Amino acid sequence: CGMVKVFYDGVLDSHTAVMVDPYADEPATVGEGLFTPEQFANVAVEADKRGLQIAVHAIGDGAVRAVFDGYQAAQKANGKRDSRHRIEHVEVIHPDDIARFADLGVLASMQPPHPPGAMDFPLEPTVSIIGEDRWPYSFAWRTLKDAGARIPFASDWPVSDINVIRGIQASVTRKPWGEEPDQSYTLSEAVAAYTVEGAFAEFKEGHKGRIKPGFLADLVILSGDIEATRPEKLHELHPIATICAGRTTFSI
């Protein structure tokens, strides 16, 4: 299949995501990974040696750091290549690791439905579990993008709603929880994250992800003009037709 999917940690709400510093509401807990950093580095080196792309579920900043270290070990052992290894979710990142996405050529695969309050997930208890000191580095799409990370968006279905239009709305209407930076996207950035960046993540940017001569005619026709629709009303748009490789596969 060309890819290896790995889970490094769990999730924030059960305190199973691996953190660099303890959880705000459980000061004795940092979570426990499914690997040690050394074990994961061995996995990364061996998978990368075989030319495989690696995608790792890493939610806490400690898990994200361990995955970066594993990818760095793979580059040192096998040489640098256009691997497009990914970190899935990146719900919290330590500020010291922000630049490593661009430095190592790693993709930040993130999901607009996930931030508490952005779509279907409530603010509490997650924001209190993270702690206010880490809010600026939580679900930090804008911060990572500005630092040079390539960020493909997705839904993480069935964990969250697969509806891309709702995801786009979540990405452009997201509000800060407090005084932390605004992490929202513009409409054009959100659409590109779901299309251009998704194609790049699967090494198919040469023939999909854009409306362009010579590319696959993969199109979704919406019920209204997405650029003329108020951000908070985007969810009212719906597909009226889909075209796959030039063939109509759905219409109403």
Secondary structure, 3 states (H helix, E strand, C coil): CCEEEEECCCCCCCCCCCCCCCCCCCCCCCCCCCCCHHHHHHHHHHHHHCCCEEEEEECCHHHHHHHHHHHHHHHHHHCCCCCCCEEEECCECCHHHCCHHHHHCCEEEECCCCCCCCCCCCCCCHHHHHCHHHHHHECCHHHHHHCCCCCCECCCCCCCCCCHHHHHHHHHHCCCCCCCCCCCCCHHHHHHHHCHHHHHHCCCCCCCCCCCCCCCCCEEEECCCCCCCCHHHHHHCCEEEEEECCEEEEEC
